Protein backbone atom coordinates (compact mmCIF):
# COMPACT_ATOMS: atom_id res chain seq x y z
CA UNK A 1 0.00 0.00 0.00
CA UNK A 2 1.23 3.46 -0.95
CA UNK A 3 -0.04 6.92 -0.01
CA UNK A 4 0.53 10.42 -1.36
CA UNK A 5 -0.79 13.83 -0.43
CA UNK A 6 -2.09 16.19 -3.10
CA UNK A 7 -3.53 19.69 -2.93
CA UNK A 8 -6.58 20.80 -4.91
CA UNK A 9 -5.14 23.45 -7.27
CA UNK A 10 -8.30 24.66 -8.99
CA UNK A 11 -10.15 27.83 -7.97
CA UNK A 12 -13.48 26.00 -8.23
CA UNK A 13 -12.25 23.03 -6.18
CA UNK A 14 -13.01 19.40 -6.90
CA UNK A 15 -16.36 19.99 -8.64
CA UNK A 16 -18.27 17.86 -11.16
CA UNK A 17 -15.96 18.42 -14.13
CA UNK A 18 -12.74 17.78 -12.22
CA UNK A 19 -14.30 14.85 -10.37
CA UNK A 20 -15.37 13.31 -13.70
CA UNK A 21 -11.81 13.65 -15.02
CA UNK A 22 -10.40 12.06 -11.84
CA UNK A 23 -12.84 9.16 -12.24
CA UNK A 24 -11.53 8.61 -15.79
CA UNK A 25 -7.93 8.60 -14.56
CA UNK A 26 -8.73 6.23 -11.67
CA UNK A 27 -10.63 3.75 -13.84
CA UNK A 28 -7.48 2.98 -15.82
CA UNK A 29 -6.03 1.07 -12.85
CA UNK A 30 -6.90 -2.15 -11.07
CA UNK A 31 -5.52 -1.19 -7.65
CA UNK A 32 -7.88 -0.35 -4.81
CA UNK A 33 -7.94 3.45 -4.51
CA UNK A 34 -9.25 5.78 -1.83
CA UNK A 35 -9.27 9.54 -1.24
CA UNK A 36 -9.32 10.83 2.32
CA UNK A 37 -10.18 14.30 3.60
CA UNK A 38 -10.09 14.35 7.38
CA UNK A 39 -12.50 11.63 8.52
CA UNK A 40 -14.26 11.46 5.12
CA UNK A 41 -13.32 8.75 2.62
CA UNK A 42 -14.19 8.76 -1.08
CA UNK A 43 -13.93 6.32 -3.94
CA UNK A 44 -12.10 8.07 -6.81
CA UNK A 45 -14.10 5.96 -9.27
CA UNK A 46 -17.36 7.62 -8.09
CA UNK A 47 -18.21 11.20 -9.06
CA UNK A 48 -20.77 11.50 -6.26
CA UNK A 49 -18.33 10.20 -3.67
CA UNK A 50 -15.71 12.77 -4.76
CA UNK A 51 -18.09 15.72 -4.93
CA UNK A 52 -19.40 14.94 -1.43
CA UNK A 53 -15.91 15.59 -0.06
CA UNK A 54 -16.51 19.31 -0.77
CA UNK A 55 -12.79 19.79 -1.43
CA UNK A 56 -12.14 23.43 -2.28
CA UNK A 57 -9.07 25.27 -3.51
CA UNK A 58 -6.04 24.46 -1.37
CA UNK A 59 -7.60 21.42 0.28
CA UNK A 60 -5.09 18.68 1.09
CA UNK A 61 -6.20 15.16 0.17
CA UNK A 62 -4.54 11.85 0.98
CA UNK A 63 -4.66 9.34 -1.86
CA UNK A 64 -4.13 5.66 -1.05
CA UNK A 65 -3.50 2.87 -3.53
CA UNK A 66 -3.10 -0.84 -2.94
CA UNK A 67 -2.53 -3.38 -5.69
CA UNK A 68 -0.40 -4.47 -8.61
CA UNK A 69 -0.35 -1.05 -10.31
CA UNK A 70 -0.44 1.15 -7.19
CA UNK A 71 2.71 3.07 -8.11
CA UNK A 72 1.45 3.92 -11.60
CA UNK A 73 -2.00 4.85 -10.25
CA UNK A 74 -0.57 7.28 -7.72
CA UNK A 75 1.73 8.79 -10.35
CA UNK A 76 -1.22 9.40 -12.69
CA UNK A 77 -3.34 10.91 -9.91
CA UNK A 78 -0.51 13.18 -8.75
CA UNK A 79 -0.04 14.34 -12.35
CA UNK A 80 -3.78 15.00 -12.61
CA UNK A 81 -3.63 17.30 -9.56
CA UNK A 82 -0.72 19.20 -11.16
CA UNK A 83 -2.71 19.88 -14.34
CA UNK A 84 -4.73 22.99 -15.18
CA UNK A 85 -8.43 22.82 -14.49
CA UNK A 86 -10.10 20.50 -17.01
CA UNK A 87 -12.10 22.36 -19.61
CA UNK A 88 -10.09 25.56 -19.31
CA UNK A 89 -7.82 26.52 -22.19
CA UNK A 90 -5.02 28.68 -20.78
CA UNK A 91 -4.06 29.87 -24.29
CA UNK A 92 -7.34 31.76 -24.74
CA UNK A 93 -7.86 35.14 -23.05
CA UNK A 94 -10.54 35.33 -20.37
CA UNK A 95 -13.82 36.99 -21.41
Secondary structure, 3 states (H helix, E strand, C coil): CEEEEEECCCCCCCCHHHHHHHHHHHCCCCCEEEEEECCEEECCCCHHHHHCCCCCCCCEEEEEEECCCHHHHHHHHHHHHCCCCCCCCCCCCCC
